[in-house]
Amino acid sequence: MIFNSYSFVLLYLPAVVILYHFINGKGFFMAGKLFLLAASLVFYCLNDVSALPVLLTMIAVNYLLSVLSCGIHSVNTRRLILCAGIIFNLGALIYFKYLGFFEGILNSLFNTGFTVKEAVLPLGISYFTFSQIAFLADSYKDPGTVYSFTDYALFISFFPKISVGPIAFAKDMIPQFNDSVRKKASPDNIASGMVIFAVGLSKKVLLADNLAPYVTWGYSNIDVLGTTNALLVMLAYTMQIYFDFSGYCDMAGAVCLMLNLDLPDNFLSPYRAVSVDDFWKRWHITLTSFFTRYVYIPLGGNRKGKIRTCVNMFIVFFLSGLWHGAAYTFIVWGLVHGTGITLSKLLKDKMARVPVFLRRTGTFLFINLSWILFRAPDMTCAAAFYRQLFSLNFVPVNIVLVAEATPDEMQFLQWLILTGLDRTPYYSGCVIATGFLLICIFISMYCRNATERLAALKLNKRAVATTAVLMVLSILSLSGVTEYIYTNF
């Protein structure tokens, strides 16, 4: 079960929200918290029941380590416990996610045929592993803060964030579970959450999933793209990954709002960024916060000179690339962004004199080009895609791409174009495909993000009507949805 499914939208979510507030409304706050924990574990089981023992084992071990650390006064002993916890968590992550990748590297380096049995990747392990490392690090720094096992288990398994993030921190989330003020149902929060959920669901279902065919066809037919089609495919993936991931985070935040809880912001209109540095303050904000707090600053941050600062940033983005996936493409993508953010910081004063429009355009182009590495299955395909893009071979838009990229929901629009202009389906398809892509670019850059929308939200008839239309259109399109891109990371 995923957010963009009939079972979640029509059954699971309404049931959880209603029962949670009903239980709390009777004053059974502990029972409400246990219900939320049970609901989260059920959600996880419905997605990946085979990985439940892994999740529960990691929760138990990390909680035990934190309790041990908080009960010991010796700093050196607590440091050893912290190191043991980090090794345990990273060991689990490496085993489940990277073992096959490292096996391939060793075999290629030493010309061996060593093989290992590949483990099934548990849902959300990249996210809850980082949350647990952060929890252990915070327990080491502040041994006086102790949480109950129920609170910790709920924090790690909490269903809005378990599968695709954002990466929340215990000190931000756990106090909310015990805040008596948050136990009272708020009709305004529930209504506002429904509005934001509808927007997030429509981002995923109506935009990202209708952009997916552009991308799938393009990366399956790189040799025939030429510059024209490669450009369309590149832009389509840039929009797809944004609406897919930000749509999920909007829905996760909306679900929490319905429960009177707050998740940290993860997206703040990243394609408005005027530099690579600015981009990472807007894209996957919680991942940036994690690496800044637990890697960049401990390495010395920017306190040890420019060279050391640059080295630290490259280490962070190397790890960021590797975190996203066990492939050379992700590592190179991370290093490219490490280069971009280093140049962005070094040239900050000079670039400040460049008009905002040019800086934004340059940053958007850089992000587009780097996403090719992120999407390509391997470096060979990435190199082939770049060759097509820069070949200056401006061929007509491929007719198969037009057919793949014309959403079913727009067949009526195509009929209107054909009726009014008496053109072939190819030309009407080109208008729809390119027009849809341009609309997506406009939305990503100029429309309000979820934070801005929520701050300006007025629960009037217009908001209700818009929400109803988006929900109906999205629910009608649920049968053709794809999984979330970031579920695989």
C-alpha positions in Angstrom: 0.0 0.0 0.0 1.3 3.4 -1.0 -0.1 6.9 -0.6 -1.3 7.0 -4.2 -3.5 4.0 -4.0 -7.3 3.4 -3.5 -6.7 1.5 -0.3 -4.7 4.3 1.3 -6.8 7.2 0.1 -10.2 5.7 0.6 -9.7 3.3 3.5 -6.5 3.5 5.5 -6.1 7.3 5.9 -9.7 8.1 6.8 -9.7 5.2 9.3 -6.5 6.2 11.0 -7.4 9.9 11.3 -10.9 9.2 12.6 -9.9 6.4 15.1 -6.8 8.3 16.3 -8.9 11.4 17.2 -11.7 9.3 18.6 -9.3 7.6 21.0 -7.7 10.8 22.0 -11.1 12.5 22.3 -11.9 9.9 25.1 -8.8 10.9 26.9 -6.9 7.7 26.2 -3.7 9.4 25.1 -1.4 6.4 25.6 -3.9 4.2 23.7 -3.9 6.8 20.9 -0.1 6.6 20.7 -0.1 2.8 20.7 -2.8 2.9 18.0 -0.6 5.1 15.8 2.3 2.8 16.4 0.2 -0.2 15.4 -1.2 1.6 12.4 2.4 2.4 11.3 3.5 -1.2 11.6 0.5 -2.3 9.6 1.3 0.2 6.9 4.9 -1.2 6.8 3.7 -4.8 6.6 1.3 -4.0 3.8 4.3 -2.6 1.9 7.0 -5.0 2.9 6.1 -7.6 5.5 9.3 -9.6 5.0 11.4 -6.7 6.2 9.4 -6.1 9.4 11.9 -8.2 11.5 14.7 -6.1 10.2 12.9 -2.9 11.2 12.0 -4.2 14.6 15.5 -5.5 15.3 17.1 -2.2 14.4 14.6 -0.3 16.5 15.3 -2.6 19.5 19.1 -2.5 19.2 19.3 1.2 18.7 17.0 1.9 21.6 19.0 -0.4 23.8 22.3 1.4 22.8 20.8 4.8 23.6 19.6 3.6 27.0 23.0 2.3 27.8 24.7 5.5 26.7 22.3 7.6 28.8 23.1 5.5 31.9 26.8 5.9 31.7 28.8 9.0 32.9 32.1 8.1 31.2 32.4 10.1 27.9 34.8 7.6 26.5 32.4 4.7 27.1 29.5 6.6 25.6 31.7 7.4 22.6 32.4 3.6 22.2 28.7 2.9 22.3 28.0 5.6 19.7 30.7 4.1 17.4 29.2 0.6 17.9 25.8 2.0 17.0 27.0 3.7 13.9 28.9 0.6 12.8 25.8 -1.5 13.4 23.5 0.8 11.4 26.0 1.3 8.5 26.7 -2.4 8.5 23.0 -3.2 8.1 22.7 -0.5 5.3 25.8 -1.9 3.5 24.6 -5.5 3.8 21.1 -4.8 2.5 21.8 -2.1 0.0 25.5 -2.1 -1.2 26.8 -5.7 -0.8 26.2 -6.5 -4.5 27.8 -3.2 -5.6 30.9 -3.8 -3.6 31.0 -7.4 -4.8 31.1 -6.1 -8.4 33.9 -3.7 -7.6 36.1 -6.3 -5.9 35.5 -8.8 -8.8 36.5 -6.2 -11.4 39.6 -5.1 -9.5 41.0 -8.5 -8.7 39.4 -10.5 -11.6 37.6 -12.9 -9.3 34.3 -14.6 -9.4 33.3 -14.0 -5.8 29.5 -14.0 -5.3 27.3 -13.4 -2.3 23.6 -14.0 -1.8 21.9 -10.6 -2.4 19.5 -9.6 0.4 16.1 -8.0 -0.3 16.3 -4.3 0.3 14.0 -3.4 3.2 11.6 -0.6 2.6 12.8 2.8 3.9 16.1 1.5 5.2 18.1 4.5 3.9 15.8 6.8 5.8 15.3 5.0 9.1 19.0 4.2 9.3 19.9 7.9 9.1 17.2 8.7 11.7 18.7 6.2 14.1 22.2 7.3 13.6 21.1 10.9 14.3 19.2 9.6 17.4 22.3 7.9 18.8 24.5 10.9 18.1 22.0 13.2 19.9 21.8 10.7 22.8 25.6 10.9 23.1 25.6 14.7 23.1 22.7 15.0 25.5 22.6 11.9 27.7 20.0 13.5 30.0 17.2 13.1 27.4 15.6 9.7 27.6 12.5 8.6 25.6 10.2 5.6 26.2 10.5 2.7 23.9 7.0 3.3 22.6 7.9 6.9 21.6 11.1 5.8 19.9 9.4 2.9 18.0 6.7 5.2 16.8 9.2 7.9 15.8 11.1 5.4 13.6 8.2 3.5 12.1 5.8 6.5 11.8 4.0 5.7 8.5 4.0 9.2 6.8 7.8 9.2 6.7 9.0 5.6 6.9 9.2 4.8 3.2 10.4 8.1 1.5 11.2 10.4 4.3 11.7 13.2 5.1 14.5 12.4 7.5 13.1 13.7 10.8 15.0 14.0 14.1 13.8 12.6 17.4 14.0 15.8 19.3 11.7 17.4 16.8 9.1 14.6 16.5 8.9 12.7 19.8 7.8 15.7 21.9 4.9 16.2 19.5 3.6 12.7 20.3 3.3 13.7 24.0 2.0 17.2 23.6 -1.5 17.3 25.2 -2.4 20.3 23.1 -2.0 18.3 20.0 -4.4 15.6 21.2 -7.5 17.6 20.5 -8.9 17.2 17.0 -8.7 20.4 14.9 -11.3 20.7 12.1 -9.2 23.4 10.5 -6.0 21.2 10.5 -7.9 18.3 9.1 -9.5 20.5 6.3 -6.1 22.1 5.6 -4.4 18.7 5.5 -7.0 17.5 3.0 -6.3 20.5 0.7 -2.5 20.0 0.8 -2.9 16.2 0.4 -5.0 16.8 -2.7 -2.3 19.0 -4.1 0.4 16.5 -3.3 -1.6 13.6 -4.8 -2.2 15.5 -8.0 1.5 16.3 -8.3 2.2 12.6 -8.2 -0.7 11.2 -10.2 -1.5 13.9 -12.7 2.0 15.3 -13.3 4.8 13.0 -12.3 3.1 9.8 -13.6 2.2 11.5 -16.9 5.7 12.6 -17.3 7.1 9.1 -16.7 6.4 7.8 -20.3 8.5 10.5 -21.8 11.4 9.4 -19.6 11.0 5.7 -19.9 10.8 5.8 -23.7 13.7 8.2 -23.9 16.1 6.2 -21.8 15.1 3.0 -23.7 15.8 4.6 -27.1 18.8 6.8 -26.5 20.3 6.1 -29.9 17.5 7.8 -31.8 16.9 10.8 -29.7 19.0 13.6 -31.3 19.2 16.9 -29.5 15.5 17.7 -29.8 14.2 14.6 -28.2 17.0 14.4 -25.6 16.2 17.9 -24.5 12.5 17.0 -24.0 13.4 13.8 -22.1 15.9 15.6 -19.9 13.3 18.3 -19.0 10.7 15.6 -18.4 12.8 13.8 -15.9 13.7 17.0 -14.1 10.0 17.6 -13.7 9.1 14.0 -13.0 11.5 13.6 -10.0 10.4 16.9 -8.6 6.7 16.3 -8.7 7.1 12.7 -7.6 9.2 13.4 -4.5 7.7 16.7 -3.5 4.2 15.4 -4.1 5.0 12.6 -1.6 6.4 15.0 0.9 3.4 17.2 0.6 1.1 14.3 1.3 3.2 13.1 4.2 3.1 16.6 5.7 -0.7 16.8 5.1 -1.3 13.5 6.8 0.7 14.7 9.8 -1.3 18.0 9.8 -4.6 15.9 10.0 -3.1 14.2 13.1 -2.0 17.6 14.6 1.7 16.8 14.0 4.4 18.6 12.0 7.0 17.1 9.7 10.0 19.2 8.7 9.9 21.0 5.3 11.7 19.0 2.6 11.1 21.2 -0.5 11.0 24.9 -0.9 10.7 25.4 -4.7 14.2 24.1 -5.5 14.0 25.1 -9.2 13.9 28.7 -8.2 17.4 28.4 -6.9 20.0 30.9 -8.1 23.0 28.7 -7.3 23.8 25.1 -6.5 24.3 26.1 -2.9 20.8 27.6 -2.9 19.4 24.5 -4.6 20.6 22.3 -1.7 18.9 24.6 0.8 15.6 23.9 -1.1 15.9 20.3 -2.3 15.7 17.3 0.1 16.3 19.8 3.0 16.3 17.1 5.7 19.1 15.1 3.9 21.2 18.3 3.7 20.5 19.0 7.3 21.6 15.5 8.3 24.9 15.6 6.4 25.6 19.2 7.6 25.0 18.3 11.3 26.5 14.8 11.4 29.2 14.9 8.7 30.2 18.3 7.5 30.5 20.1 10.9 32.3 17.2 12.6 34.8 17.2 9.7 35.5 20.8 10.5 32.9 22.5 8.3 34.3 25.8 7.0 36.5 26.5 10.0 39.8 25.1 8.7 40.4 27.1 5.5 39.2 27.0 2.0 40.9 23.8 0.9 39.7 21.8 3.9 36.2 23.3 3.4 36.2 22.1 -0.3 37.4 18.7 0.8 34.7 18.4 3.4 32.0 19.4 0.8 33.3 16.7 -1.6 33.1 14.1 1.1 29.6 15.1 1.9 28.4 14.9 -1.7 30.3 11.7 -2.3 28.4 10.2 0.6 25.1 11.8 -0.6 25.5 10.3 -4.0 26.3 6.9 -2.6 23.3 7.2 -0.2 21.0 7.6 -3.2 22.1 4.3 -4.8 24.6 1.6 -5.2 25.9 2.6 -8.7 28.7 4.7 -10.2 26.2 7.0 -11.7 25.0 8.2 -8.2 28.6 8.6 -7.0 29.5 10.7 -10.1 26.3 12.7 -9.7 27.3 13.4 -6.1 30.8 14.6 -7.1 29.3 16.8 -9.8 27.2 18.5 -7.2 30.2 18.7 -4.9 32.0 20.5 -7.7 29.0 22.8 -8.3 28.5 23.8 -4.7 32.2 24.4 -4.2 32.3 26.7 -7.2 29.0 28.3 -6.0 30.6 29.2 -2.7 33.9 30.3 -4.1 32.3 32.6 -6.7 29.5 33.8 -4.5 30.6 37.4 -4.4 31.2 37.6 -8.1 28.0 35.9 -9.0 26.0 38.2 -6.9 26.5 40.9 -9.6 25.0 38.7 -12.2 21.2 39.3 -12.8 19.0 36.9 -10.9 17.3 35.6 -14.1 20.7 34.5 -15.5 21.8 32.8 -12.3 18.5 31.0 -12.0 18.7 29.9 -15.6 22.3 28.7 -15.2 21.5 26.8 -12.1 18.4 25.2 -13.7 20.5 24.0 -16.6 23.2 22.6 -14.3 20.5 20.7 -12.3 19.0 19.3 -15.6 22.3 18.1 -16.9 23.2 16.4 -13.6 19.8 14.6 -13.4 20.9 12.6 -16.5 23.5 10.9 -14.3 20.8 10.3 -11.7 18.4 8.7 -14.1 20.7 6.7 -16.4 21.1 3.0 -15.5 24.8 3.1 -15.9 27.6 5.4 -17.0 27.6 4.1 -20.6 23.9 5.1 -21.0 24.6 8.5 -19.4 27.5 9.1 -21.8 25.3 8.1 -24.8 22.6 10.5 -23.6 25.0 13.4 -23.3 26.3 12.6 -26.8 22.8 12.8 -28.2 22.0 16.0 -26.3 25.1 17.8 -27.5 25.1 16.4 -31.1 23.2 19.5 -32.4 21.1 17.0 -34.4 17.8 18.9 -34.3 15.6 16.1 -35.6 11.8 16.3 -35.4 10.1 15.2 -32.2 9.9 11.4 -32.4 6.4 10.2 -33.3 6.6 7.4 -30.8 7.7 9.8 -28.1 4.6 11.9 -28.9 2.3 8.9 -28.6 3.9 7.8 -25.3 3.9 11.4 -23.9 0.2 12.1 -24.6 -1.7 11.4 -21.4 -4.9 9.5 -21.6 -6.6 12.4 -19.8 -5.8 14.7 -22.7 -7.3 12.6 -25.5 -10.3 14.9 -25.4 -8.0 17.9 -25.8 -6.4 16.2 -28.8 -9.8 15.6 -30.3 -10.6 19.3 -30.0 -7.3 20.3 -31.7 -7.9 17.9 -34.5 -11.5 19.2 -34.9 -10.6 22.8 -34.9 -7.3 22.8 -36.9 -7.7 19.7 -39.0 -4.1 18.6 -38.3 -2.7 15.1 -38.0 -2.5 13.5 -34.6 1.3 13.9 -34.7 1.1 17.7 -34.7 -1.6 17.8 -32.0 0.4 15.4 -30.0 3.5 17.6 -30.2 1.4 20.5 -29.0 0.1 18.6 -26.1 3.4 16.9 -25.1 5.5 20.1 -25.2 2.7 22.2 -23.8 2.2 19.8 -20.8 6.0 19.9 -20.2 6.0 23.7 -20.3 3.1 23.9 -17.8 5.0 21.6 -15.5 8.0 23.9 -15.6 5.9 26.9 -14.9 4.2 25.2 -11.9 7.6 24.1 -10.4 9.0 27.6 -10.7 6.2 30.1 -10.2 3.4 28.4 -8.3 3.3 28.3 -4.5 5.0 25.4 -2.8 3.2 23.5 0.1 4.6 25.8 2.8 3.5 28.9 1.0 0.2 27.5 0.1 -0.5 26.5 3.7 0.5 29.9 5.0 -1.9 31.6 2.6 -4.7 29.0 2.7 -8.2 30.2 3.2 -10.8 27.5 3.8 -13.5 28.9 1.5 -15.7 27.6 -1.2 -13.0 28.0 -3.8 -10.5 25.9 -1.8 -13.2 23.2 -1.3 -14.0 23.1 -5.0 -10.4 23.0 -6.0 -9.7 20.2 -3.6 -12.7 18.2 -4.7 -11.7 18.5 -8.4 -8.1 17.5 -7.8 -9.1 14.6 -5.6 -11.6 13.3 -8.2 -9.2 13.6 -11.1 -6.4 12.0 -9.1 -8.5 9.1 -7.8 -9.8 8.4 -11.4 -6.1 8.2 -12.4 -4.9 5.9 -9.6 -5.1 2.7 -11.6 -2.2 3.8 -13.8 0.2 5.1 -11.1 3.9 4.2 -10.7 5.9 3.8 -7.6 7.7 6.6 -6.0 11.2 7.2 -7.4 12.7 7.8 -4.0 11.3 4.6 -2.6 14.3 2.9 -4.3 16.9 4.9 -2.4 
